[in-house]
């Protein structure tokens, strides 16, 4: 990483000598391995490498940007020249700013050397073991659409003219399975995934069995009648809703009036049982980092406390515009300027077990899958999605149902939460426990 840092320092110095008033250089290098198996054979084995440099400059509060995947001196000098040229052609914006060095940066263990030490052959065996576990779970598991192993190793360096000089090296690995169970003419799918910082923490047997279990338990699913009932969201489904909330929490979207949280700061937006947090420095999570895409220290930001909207996600630009401090939520690749994005966004765990949460439901619906979440409106919060899962009868999960739909508004949905379980589960960068909605219309056929 020393070479990356030296390269960035050199470009910053050159930029200041050739017309840039402020300059930032972002260098990234990464390697990715993907192994996909099916029917006992390797279908795909891909090794990919990517590197690049992004150069952001300000001239008279005007932003210029250029990037290059060619790290030769000639290519980088050309990119620097283009960035400065671009800055002279864009509109002036007084909120354009580069951050200074943060006081404290979190110390995180993000690199596992064992990932590189494990051979490709062993990683293939792990993927095959996941497939065998899925297929052996139940004879009705007929098709393995894919069983995939993946790992990533990355290096990042960022230097700016305000004194930031930071480097970070990390790695992570993961596995996921998609399977199909068949019975008669009916077919149902199931999947599971796990991503970890440490390769020793991966459990291919558990992933395969859980994917198979989800497919098998959906066989025989029946349609339901339209009704109002208690609805319980599986953690994975709840994180689907968090994906829409992530956009709404962006200060950029709030400032532009493109968020349903616009004008709602310090007002009630959820049930008092709901606390929503973004924490880019959360220990043990694959998207954690000591600093964001601008070199600002990652931090824990409480967005919703006891149902009240208390915070938003900021990068340096939106913070300057809003008269506040960056929350360390600048996300980027070398191909673009920093935008605002969530890191580890999650609903905080409650105080009761999932079993207790379910035991209090005489009749309701446990939703394990939603379809069409991409159609949810991030500006209004309105959504209408297909839903399937399991019936809840006298506190127990029983028969499968499918072909249902739920619709409403996200704020309305969150205000109806009447119980939050203690089983906080993360799916890469989003996490949620099981949550219960007191009363909701579920549309059937």
ZADO-285728 format. One line per field, with one value per residue (C-alpha): x, y, z; residue number from 0. Coordinates in Angstrom, 3 decimals. Layout:
N
east X | ... .
north Y | ... .
up Z | ... .
nr NUM | ... .
This chain:
445
east 0.000 | 3.027 | 3.152 | -0.513 | 0.095 | 3.197 | 1.337 | -1.503 | 0.882 | 2.729 | -0.493 | -1.705 | 1.563 | 1.432 | -2.171 | -1.439 | 1.420 | -0.719 | -3.834 | -5.838 | -6.793 | -7.932 | -7.266 | -8.036 | -6.631 | -8.345 | -6.469 | -7.967 | -6.757 | -8.718 | -8.847 | -11.961 | -12.370 | -15.715 | -16.369 | -19.776 | -20.668 | -23.727 | -24.383 | -21.050 | -19.039 | -17.430 | -19.500 | -17.588 | -14.151 | -13.335 | -10.365 | -10.738 | -8.476 | -9.327 | -7.384 | -7.968 | -7.325 | -9.946 | -8.868 | -11.171 | -10.155 | -11.724 | -10.904 | -12.817 | -15.440 | -15.879 | -15.644 | -13.617 | -13.228 | -11.365 | -10.261 | -8.022 | -7.608 | -4.167 | -1.715 | 1.161 | 2.653 | 1.455 | -2.138 | -2.335 | -0.917 | -3.510 | -6.279 | -5.013 | -4.992 | -8.567 | -9.782 | -8.392 | -9.803 | -13.235 | -13.212 | -12.851 | -15.959 | -18.440 | -20.742 | -19.515 | -20.882 | -19.919 | -20.609 | -17.830 | -15.300 | -12.681 | -12.611 | -9.780 | -8.243 | -10.610 | -9.534 | -9.841 | -10.161 | -11.532 | -9.128 | -10.590 | -9.281 | -10.465 | -7.842 | -7.727 | -4.506 | -6.024 | -8.338 | -5.353 | -3.670 | -6.628 | -6.179 | -8.675 | -9.157 | -10.245 | -12.631 | -14.159 | -14.607 | -16.414 | -18.848 | -19.394 | -20.007 | -22.665 | -24.327 | -24.181 | -25.730 | -28.601 | -29.234 | -29.017 | -31.433 | -34.550 | -35.158 | -37.507 | -34.555 | -34.152 | -32.297 | -29.280 | -29.427 | -26.122 | -23.806 | -21.194 | -18.074 | -16.626 | -13.782 | -12.435 | -9.147 | -8.872 | -6.456 | -7.423 | -5.350 | -6.686 | -4.718 | -6.026 | -4.581 | -6.261 | -3.963 | -5.718 | -3.385 | -5.072 | -4.721 | -6.827 | -6.482 | -9.236 | -10.736 | -13.940 | -15.492 | -18.936 | -21.103 | -24.655 | -26.955 | -30.079 | -32.004 | -35.333 | -37.567 | -40.182 | -43.240 | -45.502 | -45.887 | -45.026 | -41.614 | -40.423 | -37.114 | -34.968 | -31.735 | -29.346 | -26.131 | -23.313 | -20.524 | -17.723 | -14.385 | -12.799 | -12.906 | -12.982 | -16.401 | -18.059 | -20.417 | -21.176 | -23.206 | -25.530 | -25.992 | -26.895 | -29.340 | -31.031 | -31.508 | -33.033 | -35.237 | -36.671 | -37.502 | -39.037 | -41.152 | -42.750 | -44.088 | -47.837 | -48.231 | -51.853 | -53.455 | -55.095 | -58.127 | -57.826 | -57.911 | -56.480 | -54.115 | -50.875 | -47.889 | -44.405 | -41.427 | -38.518 | -35.162 | -34.278 | -37.586 | -37.138 | -33.732 | -35.462 | -37.491 | -34.290 | -32.968 | -35.658 | -35.084 | -31.367 | -32.190 | -34.618 | -31.979 | -29.597 | -29.140 | -28.679 | -32.140 | -33.654 | -32.072 | -33.451 | -36.934 | -36.561 | -37.068 | -40.173 | -38.116 | -37.847 | -39.188 | -39.592 | -36.448 | -37.175 | -40.678 | -42.164 | -41.649 | -41.733 | -43.025 | -41.189 | -39.864 | -37.835 | -34.248 | -32.378 | -28.596 | -25.904 | -22.464 | -19.578 | -17.169 | -19.167 | -16.738 | -16.774 | -18.833 | -17.654 | -18.566 | -16.930 | -13.933 | -11.851 | -12.745 | -15.238 | -14.688 | -13.374 | -11.102 | -13.530 | -13.630 | -16.476 | -18.878 | -22.073 | -25.026 | -28.408 | -30.997 | -34.158 | -34.305 | -37.461 | -39.358 | -38.099 | -36.008 | -32.801 | -30.201 | -29.372 | -26.466 | -23.954 | -20.847 | -18.747 | -20.809 | -24.224 | -22.842 | -21.446 | -24.750 | -26.682 | -24.409 | -23.359 | -20.542 | -20.064 | -21.224 | -18.620 | -21.129 | -19.344 | -19.376 | -17.645 | -15.579 | -12.617 | -14.917 | -17.027 | -17.236 | -18.340 | -22.072 | -24.077 | -24.796 | -25.461 | -22.802 | -24.009 | -27.639 | -29.718 | -32.721 | -31.535 | -32.437 | -35.328 | -35.669 | -37.721 | -36.986 | -38.495 | -40.369 | -42.005 | -42.861 | -44.612 | -46.283 | -48.380 | -49.904 | -53.116 | -53.471 | -51.203 | -48.659 | -44.898 | -43.490 | -40.270 | -40.125 | -41.294 | -41.320 | -41.124 | -39.424 | -37.596 | -40.935 | -41.234 | -41.227 | -38.279 | -39.808 | -43.275 | -42.502 | -45.395 | -44.946 | -46.886 | -45.138 | -45.928 | -45.523 | -45.168 | -44.264 | -45.843 | -49.095 | -48.944 | -51.542 | -51.722 | -48.180 | -46.652 | -45.418 | -47.522 | -48.524 | -46.961 | -48.853 | -48.115 | -49.618 | -50.423 | -49.612 | -48.986 | -49.145 | -48.950 | -46.493 | -43.201 | -43.745 | -47.204 | -45.771 | -43.029 | -45.457 | -47.439 | -44.506 | -45.577 | -42.731 | -39.064 | -37.212 | -33.638 | -32.426 | -30.603 | -29.295 | -27.050 | -27.155 | -23.907 | -24.545 | -28.082 | -29.428 | -32.699 | -34.319 | -37.736 | -40.333 | -44.090 | -46.685 | -49.784 | -52.448 | -52.047 | -54.110 | -52.816 | -54.403 | -55.093 | -56.830 .
north 0.000 | 2.268 | 2.548 | 3.587 | 6.267 | 7.576 | 7.713 | 9.693 | 12.090 | 12.751 | 13.525 | 15.879 | 17.795 | 18.018 | 19.164 | 21.991 | 23.098 | 23.093 | 25.028 | 23.014 | 24.984 | 21.820 | 18.282 | 14.734 | 11.515 | 8.189 | 4.985 | 1.516 | -1.954 | -5.160 | -8.849 | -11.030 | -14.803 | -16.364 | -20.112 | -21.322 | -25.024 | -27.029 | -30.742 | -31.600 | -29.621 | -26.213 | -24.037 | -20.795 | -19.992 | -16.308 | -14.312 | -10.573 | -7.660 | -3.983 | -0.861 | 2.803 | 6.355 | 9.062 | 12.703 | 15.381 | 19.027 | 22.349 | 25.604 | 28.681 | 26.356 | 24.579 | 20.785 | 18.830 | 15.068 | 12.528 | 8.941 | 6.335 | 2.575 | 2.990 | 3.817 | 4.835 | 8.297 | 9.508 | 8.362 | 9.843 | 13.190 | 13.247 | 12.534 | 15.291 | 17.765 | 16.780 | 17.153 | 20.695 | 21.560 | 20.207 | 22.267 | 25.459 | 24.612 | 23.633 | 25.854 | 27.431 | 25.872 | 27.375 | 24.080 | 22.236 | 21.281 | 18.692 | 17.352 | 17.679 | 14.846 | 13.396 | 13.438 | 9.674 | 6.741 | 3.354 | 0.430 | -2.537 | -5.963 | -6.221 | -8.415 | -12.207 | -13.634 | -17.126 | -16.325 | -16.104 | -19.142 | -21.453 | -22.944 | -22.555 | -26.338 | -26.088 | -23.260 | -25.397 | -28.180 | -25.756 | -24.845 | -28.521 | -29.300 | -26.587 | -28.152 | -31.666 | -30.384 | -28.801 | -31.833 | -34.236 | -32.279 | -33.700 | -35.846 | -33.174 | -30.841 | -31.543 | -28.609 | -26.668 | -23.411 | -22.256 | -22.678 | -19.942 | -19.103 | -15.601 | -13.648 | -10.138 | -8.490 | -4.699 | -1.854 | 1.803 | 4.960 | 8.501 | 11.744 | 15.298 | 18.780 | 19.349 | 16.880 | 13.526 | 10.620 | 7.300 | 3.700 | 0.637 | -3.027 | -5.556 | -8.795 | -10.754 | -13.949 | -15.371 | -18.186 | -18.378 | -21.077 | -21.053 | -24.329 | -25.639 | -28.190 | -30.049 | -32.082 | -33.194 | -30.264 | -27.698 | -26.065 | -23.702 | -21.898 | -21.323 | -19.494 | -18.620 | -16.634 | -15.844 | -13.271 | -13.008 | -11.316 | -14.620 | -17.684 | -19.969 | -18.541 | -19.732 | -22.684 | -24.238 | -27.085 | -24.727 | -22.493 | -25.444 | -26.906 | -23.577 | -22.893 | -26.361 | -25.902 | -22.668 | -24.354 | -27.472 | -25.669 | -23.624 | -26.694 | -26.961 | -23.234 | -22.077 | -18.792 | -16.796 | -14.548 | -10.799 | -9.870 | -7.711 | -9.552 | -9.467 | -9.604 | -10.705 | -9.826 | -12.253 | -10.448 | -10.800 | -9.241 | -6.397 | -5.634 | -5.360 | -2.486 | -1.021 | -0.784 | 1.780 | 3.549 | 3.898 | 6.228 | 8.200 | 8.725 | 10.337 | 14.019 | 14.679 | 13.324 | 15.174 | 18.455 | 17.929 | 17.026 | 13.491 | 11.723 | 11.048 | 12.175 | 15.730 | 18.154 | 15.408 | 15.845 | 15.351 | 14.061 | 10.614 | 8.428 | 4.943 | 3.000 | 3.885 | 0.320 | 1.035 | 2.260 | 2.491 | 2.873 | 3.237 | 2.157 | 2.089 | 0.981 | -2.012 | -4.747 | -7.917 | -6.633 | -6.831 | -3.257 | -1.677 | 0.587 | 3.033 | 5.837 | 6.632 | 7.513 | 10.970 | 9.902 | 10.928 | 8.594 | 6.105 | 6.416 | 5.189 | 7.385 | 6.959 | 7.800 | 6.856 | 6.801 | 5.554 | 6.192 | 9.764 | 10.810 | 12.110 | 11.945 | 11.734 | 10.373 | 13.000 | 13.313 | 16.502 | 18.320 | 17.715 | 18.439 | 21.776 | 22.580 | 21.584 | 23.365 | 20.173 | 17.589 | 14.635 | 11.333 | 9.424 | 8.235 | 9.131 | 6.080 | 5.778 | 3.903 | 5.461 | 6.126 | 8.749 | 11.481 | 10.609 | 10.166 | 9.635 | 6.031 | 3.716 | 1.443 | -1.083 | 0.027 | -1.919 | -2.014 | -2.489 | -5.771 | -5.866 | -7.587 | -10.701 | -13.895 | -14.692 | -17.556 | -15.203 | -12.732 | -15.489 | -17.053 | -13.912 | -14.208 | -16.241 | -15.888 | -14.073 | -14.202 | -14.726 | -13.190 | -14.759 | -13.294 | -10.143 | -9.497 | -6.108 | -4.091 | -2.160 | -0.542 | 1.109 | 4.899 | 6.379 | 9.859 | 9.072 | 5.812 | 4.057 | 0.389 | -2.548 | -5.903 | -9.553 | -11.674 | -15.313 | -17.162 | -19.191 | -18.937 | -18.303 | -20.307 | -20.210 | -18.934 | -21.527 | -21.405 | -23.818 | -24.040 | -22.111 | -19.418 | -17.624 | -15.185 | -12.547 | -8.836 | -6.112 | -2.390 | 0.849 | 3.512 | 2.795 | 5.327 | 3.915 | 0.401 | 1.288 | 3.096 | -0.146 | -2.182 | -3.602 | -6.033 | -6.339 | -9.608 | -10.019 | -11.987 | -9.207 | -10.799 | -9.142 | -9.712 | -8.107 | -4.380 | -4.483 | -6.040 | -6.499 | -8.675 | -10.253 | -7.489 | -7.680 | -5.384 | -5.140 | -4.854 | -4.853 | -5.682 | -8.653 | -9.063 | -12.546 | -14.054 .
up 0.000 | 0.308 | -3.491 | -3.574 | -0.953 | -2.723 | -6.032 | -4.434 | -2.713 | -5.956 | -7.845 | -5.109 | -5.243 | -9.053 | -8.959 | -6.540 | -8.794 | -11.953 | -10.993 | -8.468 | -5.349 | -3.568 | -4.721 | -3.631 | -5.092 | -4.492 | -5.403 | -5.290 | -6.243 | -5.872 | -6.720 | -6.789 | -7.056 | -7.955 | -8.020 | -9.171 | -9.090 | -10.133 | -10.458 | -8.923 | -11.450 | -11.683 | -14.016 | -13.549 | -12.181 | -12.482 | -11.281 | -11.790 | -10.960 | -11.046 | -10.263 | -10.734 | -9.642 | -9.207 | -9.096 | -7.677 | -7.828 | -6.906 | -8.651 | -7.427 | -5.854 | -9.178 | -9.235 | -11.767 | -11.858 | -13.956 | -13.491 | -15.052 | -14.814 | -16.344 | -13.570 | -15.837 | -15.294 | -18.684 | -18.152 | -14.663 | -15.752 | -18.532 | -16.029 | -13.732 | -16.607 | -17.538 | -13.948 | -13.717 | -17.152 | -16.158 | -12.959 | -14.960 | -17.006 | -14.276 | -12.250 | -9.031 | -5.847 | -2.503 | -0.715 | -2.541 | 0.108 | 0.948 | 4.515 | 6.986 | 8.983 | 11.585 | 15.230 | 15.761 | 13.368 | 14.446 | 14.571 | 12.684 | 11.752 | 8.148 | 6.484 | 6.770 | 5.307 | 5.489 | 2.581 | 0.243 | 1.801 | 1.158 | -2.313 | -5.126 | -4.997 | -1.352 | -2.169 | -4.917 | -2.362 | -0.063 | -2.845 | -3.685 | -0.012 | 0.072 | -2.972 | -1.474 | 1.761 | -0.127 | -2.307 | 0.606 | 2.779 | 1.136 | -1.980 | -3.276 | -3.826 | -7.529 | -9.040 | -7.867 | -9.792 | -8.350 | -5.405 | -5.315 | -3.338 | -3.595 | -2.026 | -2.433 | -1.475 | -1.734 | -1.047 | -0.799 | -0.437 | -0.223 | -0.004 | -0.152 | 0.111 | 3.504 | 5.246 | 4.864 | 4.072 | 4.800 | 3.626 | 4.210 | 3.268 | 3.682 | 2.485 | 2.861 | 1.605 | 1.174 | -0.123 | -1.404 | -2.738 | -4.948 | -5.126 | -6.428 | -4.710 | -6.741 | -5.844 | -8.643 | -11.001 | -8.349 | -7.972 | -5.243 | -4.834 | -1.782 | -1.092 | 1.667 | 1.945 | 4.341 | 4.054 | 6.605 | 7.197 | 8.206 | 5.978 | 9.027 | 9.909 | 6.681 | 7.114 | 3.691 | 5.201 | 7.044 | 3.973 | 1.758 | 4.260 | 4.923 | 1.194 | 0.798 | 3.859 | 2.469 | -0.838 | 0.713 | 3.290 | 0.493 | -1.309 | -1.106 | -0.540 | -0.758 | -1.667 | 1.120 | 1.319 | 1.704 | 5.385 | 8.131 | 10.410 | 12.336 | 9.994 | 11.041 | 8.862 | 8.641 | 9.149 | 5.467 | 4.397 | 6.882 | 5.335 | 1.954 | 3.402 | 4.849 | 1.302 | 0.540 | 3.857 | 3.072 | 0.205 | 2.365 | 5.080 | 2.573 | 3.422 | -0.293 | -1.052 | 1.908 | 0.786 | -2.721 | -1.452 | -2.789 | 0.542 | 2.613 | 5.627 | 4.250 | 6.867 | 9.483 | 11.592 | 15.318 | 14.598 | 15.123 | 12.046 | 13.599 | 16.546 | 19.790 | 19.721 | 16.573 | 16.642 | 13.325 | 13.226 | 10.583 | 11.793 | 9.348 | 12.072 | 13.293 | 14.315 | 12.225 | 9.287 | 5.693 | 4.704 | 7.760 | 7.252 | 9.302 | 6.889 | 4.145 | 0.493 | 1.415 | 4.268 | 7.029 | 10.038 | 10.041 | 12.957 | 14.573 | 13.631 | 15.302 | 12.656 | 14.545 | 18.346 | 20.094 | 16.877 | 16.397 | 13.376 | 14.951 | 12.183 | 8.494 | 6.471 | 5.296 | 3.195 | 3.303 | 0.665 | 2.234 | 5.701 | 4.526 | 2.878 | 5.986 | 8.450 | 10.202 | 10.192 | 7.870 | 9.336 | 7.315 | 4.729 | 1.502 | -0.755 | -4.103 | -6.608 | -8.381 | -11.351 | -9.620 | -7.032 | -3.479 | -2.995 | 0.185 | 1.115 | 4.023 | 5.507 | 8.089 | 8.293 | 10.785 | 13.078 | 16.646 | 18.358 | 20.803 | 24.159 | 23.404 | 21.517 | 18.147 | 19.812 | 22.298 | 19.536 | 17.570 | 20.609 | 21.081 | 17.601 | 17.459 | 13.707 | 11.286 | 8.484 | 8.676 | 5.498 | 4.228 | 0.731 | -1.028 | -4.750 | -6.450 | -3.716 | -6.461 | -7.306 | -3.878 | -4.128 | -2.177 | -2.341 | -0.973 | 0.827 | -0.872 | -1.688 | -3.076 | -3.165 | -3.587 | -0.474 | 0.483 | 3.634 | 6.411 | 8.324 | 12.067 | 13.962 | 17.744 | 18.001 | 15.662 | 12.073 | 10.048 | 6.373 | 3.520 | 1.607 | -1.649 | -4.131 | -1.523 | -1.575 | 0.967 | 0.283 | 2.171 | 3.231 | 4.952 | 7.718 | 8.333 | 8.382 | 10.869 | 13.150 | 13.423 | 14.787 | 18.141 | 18.852 | 17.914 | 18.540 | 19.746 | 16.694 | 14.800 | 11.594 | 8.996 | 5.258 | 4.104 | 4.747 | 6.175 | 9.325 | 11.161 | 13.789 | 13.304 | 13.604 | 14.108 | 12.552 | 14.722 | 12.048 | 8.297 | 5.256 | 3.314 | -0.097 | -1.363 | -4.337 .
nr 0 | 1 | 2 | 3 | 4 | 5 | 6 | 7 | 8 | 9 | 10 | 11 | 12 | 13 | 14 | 15 | 16 | 17 | 18 | 19 | 20 | 21 | 22 | 23 | 24 | 25 | 26 | 27 | 28 | 29 | 30 | 31 | 32 | 33 | 34 | 35 | 36 | 37 | 38 | 39 | 40 | 41 | 42 | 43 | 44 | 45 | 46 | 47 | 48 | 49 | 50 | 51 | 52 | 53 | 54 | 55 | 56 | 57 | 58 | 59 | 60 | 61 | 62 | 63 | 64 | 65 | 66 | 67 | 68 | 69 | 70 | 71 | 72 | 73 | 74 | 75 | 76 | 77 | 78 | 79 | 80 | 81 | 82 | 83 | 84 | 85 | 86 | 87 | 88 | 89 | 90 | 91 | 92 | 93 | 94 | 95 | 96 | 97 | 98 | 99 | 100 | 101 | 102 | 103 | 104 | 105 | 106 | 107 | 108 | 109 | 110 | 111 | 112 | 113 | 114 | 115 | 116 | 117 | 118 | 119 | 120 | 121 | 122 | 123 | 124 | 125 | 126 | 127 | 128 | 129 | 130 | 131 | 132 | 133 | 134 | 135 | 136 | 137 | 138 | 139 | 140 | 141 | 142 | 143 | 144 | 145 | 146 | 147 | 148 | 149 | 150 | 151 | 152 | 153 | 154 | 155 | 156 | 157 | 158 | 159 | 160 | 161 | 162 | 163 | 164 | 165 | 166 | 167 | 168 | 169 | 170 | 171 | 172 | 173 | 174 | 175 | 176 | 177 | 178 | 179 | 180 | 181 | 182 | 183 | 184 | 185 | 186 | 187 | 188 | 189 | 190 | 191 | 192 | 193 | 194 | 195 | 196 | 197 | 198 | 199 | 200 | 201 | 202 | 203 | 204 | 205 | 206 | 207 | 208 | 209 | 210 | 211 | 212 | 213 | 214 | 215 | 216 | 217 | 218 | 219 | 220 | 221 | 222 | 223 | 224 | 225 | 226 | 227 | 228 | 229 | 230 | 231 | 232 | 233 | 234 | 235 | 236 | 237 | 238 | 239 | 240 | 241 | 242 | 243 | 244 | 245 | 246 | 247 | 248 | 249 | 250 | 251 | 252 | 253 | 254 | 255 | 256 | 257 | 258 | 259 | 260 | 261 | 262 | 263 | 264 | 265 | 266 | 267 | 268 | 269 | 270 | 271 | 272 | 273 | 274 | 275 | 276 | 277 | 278 | 279 | 280 | 281 | 282 | 283 | 284 | 285 | 286 | 287 | 288 | 289 | 290 | 291 | 292 | 293 | 294 | 295 | 296 | 297 | 298 | 299 | 300 | 301 | 302 | 303 | 304 | 305 | 306 | 307 | 308 | 309 | 310 | 311 | 312 | 313 | 314 | 315 | 316 | 317 | 318 | 319 | 320 | 321 | 322 | 323 | 324 | 325 | 326 | 327 | 328 | 329 | 330 | 331 | 332 | 333 | 334 | 335 | 336 | 337 | 338 | 339 | 340 | 341 | 342 | 343 | 344 | 345 | 346 | 347 | 348 | 349 | 350 | 351 | 352 | 353 | 354 | 355 | 356 | 357 | 358 | 359 | 360 | 361 | 362 | 363 | 364 | 365 | 366 | 367 | 368 | 369 | 370 | 371 | 372 | 373 | 374 | 375 | 376 | 377 | 378 | 379 | 380 | 381 | 382 | 383 | 384 | 385 | 386 | 387 | 388 | 389 | 390 | 391 | 392 | 393 | 394 | 395 | 396 | 397 | 398 | 399 | 400 | 401 | 402 | 403 | 404 | 405 | 406 | 407 | 408 | 409 | 410 | 411 | 412 | 413 | 414 | 415 | 416 | 417 | 418 | 419 | 420 | 421 | 422 | 423 | 424 | 425 | 426 | 427 | 428 | 429 | 430 | 431 | 432 | 433 | 434 | 435 | 436 | 437 | 438 | 439 | 440 | 441 | 442 | 443 | 444 .
